[in-house]
Amino acid sequence: MDLGLNGKRAIVAAASDGLGAAIAMTLAAEGCTVELCSRSSDRAAAKAAEIADATGASVRGVAVDVADADAVTAWVDEAAARMGGLDIVIPNAGGPRPGSFDDTTSEDWDASYALTLRSAMVFAKASRRHLTDGGTVLFTTSLSTLQPMPDLSMSGVFRAGVANLSKNLADTWARDGIRVNHLVPGRIATARVAELDAVAAERTGRSISEVEERNAVSIPLGRYGDVDEYAAAAAFLVSPRASYITGATLVVDGGSLRSIT
């Protein structure tokens, strides 16, 4: 299926590794011009060069700390100026520090708010003036927005706020032809998920391999997801092929979420 993404202008945050990098790679392969960011200028430049070499697309990587509101706004404006506008905006951020509520401090919550919820709001505010009819924003969160997880107390609170923001903007921006959706990963094989498995292993006294096995058994498809599977869902949601989809939450989790939504 041709997704109709050729020539679209996209920015993908926190994309030097993991889910963000996979989304940037997939969009570039579909013909998008892509700007990505990372806190490290070296990692951003290296990932951009890797994606450009693999796809032949125009890809640029810059250093941006998404917890820095001024830096985010400046990057969005500069990227839009360089590309002549924006069609696709994918706010993204590394997750807050794992831990239960009792293990966290007020400073942890302040930092997690800036990284997770405030960064999403800043991206939305900064990108709105550059988006026109046909533009789209895709927020990415985690399963902690839909069900409590003992080691993700801060993630669950703030990413639930991102999910609410997504629905709110979908309602208010639809009149201008701008779509806003929300993509939720389950256990996708990334460094972040490996970190969470290590935390769970320490908390339960099990080995990491035992934690991975137990998690895989709980997933109906019987395995962790691949980053490319998640990125394919993201590419569809931001494409013209999804032109009648807005305000939606799509879960890419191998069937592990049991609730009926």
Secondary structure, DSSP 8 states (H G I E B T S, - for coil): ---S-TT-EEEESS-SSHHHHHHHHHHHHTT-EEEEEES-HHHHHHHHHHHHHHH---EEEEE--TT-HHHHHHHHHHHHHHHTS-SEEE--------B-GGG--HHHHHHHIIIIIIHHHHHHHHHHTT--TT-EEEEE--GGGTS--TTBHHHHHHHHHHHHHHHHHHHHHGGGT-EEEEEEE-SBSSHHHHHHHHHHHHHHT--HHHHHHHHHHTSTTSS-B-HHHHHHHHHHHTSGGGTT--S-EEEESTT---S--
